[in-house]
């Protein structure tokens, strides 16, 4: 009887919408792993460690400010539309308006500040091209992901993700096939073209499938405060994962940045299953958390066994895979083996972080999540300033591991506190 019940639960799980959504996202992510590995290997080998380090340094800077472009309006879009689909056009319009306006302003500001940020030989034209690609056109792609997520079209999100990665692979193949000794600027131009095509295509796709944008200015002000907390949280997370690369480009060497950045690309692959799972569960955390932290945590507990299994497999996988890096990227990247081993625990740490963070967000405690993210980011910055000039990329690795571990601990402490406070209040 128990076996029959267990079998029934497994069958029910695999036929549920959550399983279908997760499988769609996982399929897209796994496909993208192959495509991303292809274009990453091509670009890293063709450009060399120093030029690749230049590219990594600028993209890392863009990722830090990226969450402030739409000011969290993409998350408000998911939050509001998940319970009221009739409001889609207004929130979609406001999201696009904020993204484009802020994207242009932030690009200009960063371009003006770039001589102070990058002491090494990275041209202003290269910086401008990469910023346009990552802040505006990839921004359009990202808010399109959120828009389709809000209306439960995760299969379309998966399609967009696949098309986007294929576009980058095509750009990388063009770099390899048509250019002899290409510069960072050459790759930046191809990267921008790919981003423009996907950014415009993604918006057109959302307009056709979900509805055209109709900005409603009266809602902008009321949503900016809550949306700002989403922006702070996402930016702080990106500080932890990206600022070390920008600081390496400034405080150490571009070669060290290329070594560390190449190892981190393989760490990013480890996040793929997590992004698939948490993309599929994002709206569900809001739905369960609408009645409080208890239900949000209850939903998180259902995911815990999957997270635990993944954490163990990811760490073991990196230690097995790391020695193969020189054969894949070339002998110039042999130091990346040690960098990858140092960074190997990050996806395991992140898996429990994401679970805790979405538990808080779903229950309406985004402010607490943002506070922890910002505190961890500040610690990360201070540690990088201290450790990078002394230990180069090893200092960056230590800073990331320490700040990520503190963030994990703090998020779960807050959840425990809120849960106990709710339990006491009921008694």
N, C-alpha and C positions, 0 to 999 in steps of 0.2 A: 504493500500500500504506500509506504514511504517512497519507494522507488518510482512508483507511478506518479505520485505528487511531484517529485523532483523533476521527472521527465516533462510533466505538464508545465511546470514553471519555466523550464528551459525553452520549451517550444513557444510558450507565450512571450518570453523575453525576445526571442529572435523574430517574432512576428509583430512586435510592438513598434510604434512610430519612433521611439527613442533608438531602438536597434537599427532601424532602417536609416534614420538620419545619421547616426554614428558611422554606419557602414559606408554611406555615401561620402561623408567627409573623410573617412579613413582611406577609401579608395582613391579619392583625389589627392590626399596627402602622400600616400605611398607612390602613386604615379609621379607626383611632383618631386619626390625624393630622387627618383631616377633622372628626371629632367634637370633638376637643380644640380645634381652631382655632375651631370654632363656639362652644363654651361659653367659651373664653378671650376671644374678641372681645366677646361679649355682656357678660361680667362686667367686663372692663376698661373698656368704654364706659359701662356703666350706673353703675358705682361711681366712676369717675374715678381719676386717678393717685394721689391721696392715700389714699383708702379702699382702693384695690387694693394700694397699698404696705403698708398695715396687714396685710392678708391674707397677702401674700407674706412679710412679716417673721416672722409666727407660724409659717406652714407651713415656712419655712426652718429655724427652730429645731427644730421637730418632726422634720424629716428628719435632723438631726445626731444626735439620740439614738435615732432609730428602730432602727438596727441592734442596739442593746443590749437591746431588749425580749425577743427570743427567744434572746439570747446565742449566736447562731450555730447554734442547734439546727436551723434550717431547712436550712442547708448540710450539716450532719452527716446530716440526713435524706436528702438527695440522694446524698451520698457513700456511705452505708451501703446504702441501698435499691437503688442502681444495680447493686450486685453481689449483694444478698441481699434479694429482694422479700418474703420471709417476715417480715422484721423491721419492715415498714411500720407496723403498728398501734402498736407501742411507741414508735418515734421520732416518729410523728405525734402521739400523746398527749402525749409530753414537750414537744414543740414548742408545742402549744396551751396547756399548763399554764404554761410559762415566759412565753409572750407575754401572756396575760391578767393573770397576777400582777404581772409587771414593768410592764405597760402602765398598770395602775391606780396603782402606786407612783410611776412616773416622771411621770405626769400631775399628781399631787398636788404632787410636788417642784417641777416647773416652774411650776406655778400660783403657788406660794408665792414662787418666785424672780423671777417675771415683772416685778414693779415695779422690780427692780434691773436687769433686762435691757432693758426697753422704757421709755425715758424719755418717749416721746411719748404722745399721748392714745389708747391702745388699752385698751378696757374689759376687766376681768377675766373677765366673762361671755363675751366674744368669744374670748378666749384659751382659756378652758376648753372651749368648744364645738369649736374647731378642733383642740385637742389630743386630745379624745376621738375625733374623726373620724380624725385622721391617725395616732394612736398605737395605738389599740385596733382600730377597725373596718377601717381600711385595712391594719392589721397582719394581721388575719385573712385578708384578701384576698391579701396577699403570701405568707404561709406556705402558703396553698392553691395558689398558683402553683407553689411549690417542691415541694409534695407531688405534684401532678400531673406535674411534670417528672420527679420521681424514678421514677415508674412509666411513663414514656414516653408520657404522654397529652398531648402538646403541642397537639394540636388542641383539647382541652378548655381548656387554658390560654388559647389564642387566643379561644375563646368567652367565657370569663370576662372577659378584657381588653376585648372588644367591649361586653359587657353593662355593665361598670363605666363605661366612657366614655359610653355612651348615657345612663346614669343621671345623670351629671354634666351632660350637655347638657340633659336634661329639667329638672334643678334650675335651670340657668341660664335656660332658657326661662320657667320659673315666676317667676324674679326679674324678668325683663324684662316679662312680661305682667301680673302681678298686684300689683306694688309700684311706687308712685310715690316717687322719690327714696329708694331703699333705702339702708340703712346697711351697714357691714361686718358687723354682727351679724345682719342679715337674711340675707345670703348665707351666713354661717357656719351658720345653722340649716338652710338648705336643703342645704348641703354635708354636714352631719352626717346628715341623713335619708337622703341618697343613699348615704353610706358605711355606715350601719347595714344597710340593705337588702342591699347587695352583700357585706358582711362575713359576715353570717349565711347568705346564699344560697351563698356559695363554700364554707363549711365543710360545709354540708349536701350539696353536690355531691361534695366529696371523700369524705365518709363513704359516700355511695351507690356511687360508682364504684371507690374504691380500698380502703376498709375503715374501720371505726370506730376511734376512738382508744382505746388501752389503755395509759395511762402506766406506765412501769416505772422506779420511783425508783432502783433499783440502777444504772441506766445513766446517770442524770443527772450524777453527780459525775465519772464517767470521761470524759464527752464535753464537760464544761464548759470545760476548758482549751483544747482544740483549737477548740471553738466560739467561745471568746473571741477568738481570733486572727481568725476570720472577722468577728466584730462590730467589732473594732478597724479592720480593713481597710475594711469598708463605711462605718463612721462617718467615718473619715478621708477617704474619697472624698467623702462628703456634706459634710464640712467645706469641702473645696475648692470644691464646686459650690454650696453653700447658705449658708455662714456669712457670706459677703460681703453677702447680702441682709439678714440679721438685724443685722449691724453697721452697714449703711447706715441701717436704721430707727432705730438707737440713736445713731450718731455723726454722721449727716447728716440729711436730711429725708425724710419719707414720700413726697414727690413724686419725689425722686431715686430712692428705692427702687422706686416704681411704674414709672418710666422704665426703670431697669436691669432690673427684674423682667420687664417686658413684652418687652424685647429678649431676655432669657434664655429666655423661653418659646419663642421661635422657634429658639434654639440647641438647646433640648431636642428639637425636632422633628428636628433633624439627627442626634440619637442613635438615632432609631427604627430605621433599618436595622441599626445596630450591635447594639442590644438583641435584635433578631430573630435575627441570626446567632449571637450568643454565647449566647442562651438555648437555641438548638437544639444548640449544640456543647458546652454546659457538662458534661453527663455524659460526653461523648466524651473530653474532656480528662482526666477521671479515669481512664477506661478505658485510654487510650494512656499516660498518665503513671504508671500502676501499676508499670511496669517501669523508670521513671527519666526524667530530664530529656531524654535523647536522643530518645526516642519522643514525648514531649510536644512538644518543639520540632519534630520531624518533622511532626507533625500541624499545628502552627502554620504551618509553611512552605507547606502546601497552601492555607491561607487567605490568605497574604500578597498574592497578586495582586489578590484581591477587595478587600482592605483598601486597597491602594495606589490603585486606581481610585476607590474611594469617597472617599478623602481629597482627591483632586484635584477631583472633581465637587462635593463639599460646599463647599469654599472658593469656587470660581467661582460656585456657585449663590447663596451669601449676598450676594456683591457685586452680583449682578444683581438680587436680590430686595429688598435693603435699602431702596431709595428708595420702595418701595410702602407702607411702614409707615404713614405719615400717612393714606393713603387707606383703610387697613383699620381702624385704631384711632382715627383722629381727629387733628386738628391738635395737641391737647394732648400727643400722644406724638411730636412731630416730632424731639425730641432722641434718641428711641430709634433713629433711623437711624444716628447716629454710634456709639451703644452697640453695635448689632448688628454694625457693621463692625469694631469693636475686638475683639469676641468671636468673629468668624467662624472663626478657626483652631482653635477648641476641639474641635469634632467630629473634625477630622482628627488632632489630637494624641491624642484619646481613642481613636481606632480602633487605633492602634499600642500604646497603653497597655493596652487590654483584652486584646489579643493576648498581650502579654508577661505580664500579670497572671494570666491563665488558664493560660498555659504553666507558670508557677511553682506555682499552686494544684494543677493536675492532677498534677504530679510530687511533691506532698507538701511543697512549700516555702511554705506559707501564712504561716509566721512571717516569712520574708524579705519577702514581699509586704506584710504588715502593717507591718513596720518602715518600709519606704519610704513607705507611705501616711501613716503617722503623722508622719514627718519632713516630708513635703510639706505636711501639714495645719498643722503648727507654723509652718513658713515662711509659709504663706498667712495665718495669723492675725496674725503679726508684721508682715507687709507691709500687711495691711488696717488695723491699728492706726496704722501710720505714714502710709499714703497716703490713706485715706478722708477724714480731717479736712482734708487739704490739697486733694485733687483730686476729692472726692465719688465719683461712680460710675466715673469714669476711673481713680481709684486702685484701686477694687475690680477693675476689668478687668485692670489691670496685675498685680495680686497673683495673680489666677487664672491668667493666661497664664504667669507666671514659675514658679509652683509646679507647674503641670501639666507644663511642659516639663522641669523638674528630675525629676519623678516618672517621666516617660517615659524619660529618659536613664538613671536609676538602675536601673529594672527590667531594661532590656536589658543593662546592665553585669553585673548579678547573674546573668542567664541565661548570658551568655558565660563568666563565671567558673566557674559550676557545670558547664557543658558541657566546658570545658577540663580541669577537675579530674577529671571522670568519664573523659575520654579518656586522661589521664595515668595514672589508677589502673588502667586496663585494660592498659596497656603495662608 
